[in-house]
Amino acid sequence: MSAFDLSEVDRQRRQANKPYLELLRAPGLSLGLYVLPPGGTDTQGPHGEDEVYHVIRGRGRFRLGAA
């Protein structure tokens, strides 16, 4: 089992200057921290695997299908 310190993960993500930092990869699963600015839009395309989004701070909206 793995545990992650969110503040340290976010520091590493900011240092890499990327919105997403992968933390864990296993067959059929990856886990990472993805940070969007307030009002930001997730520009990723569909993935072949299931996805889980967890909003840590603020609010999020999920739209499935065409805009």
Secondary structure, DSSP 4 states (H G I P E B T S, - for coil): -----HHHHHHHHHHTT-SEEEEEEETTEEEEEE---TT--------SS-------SS------S--
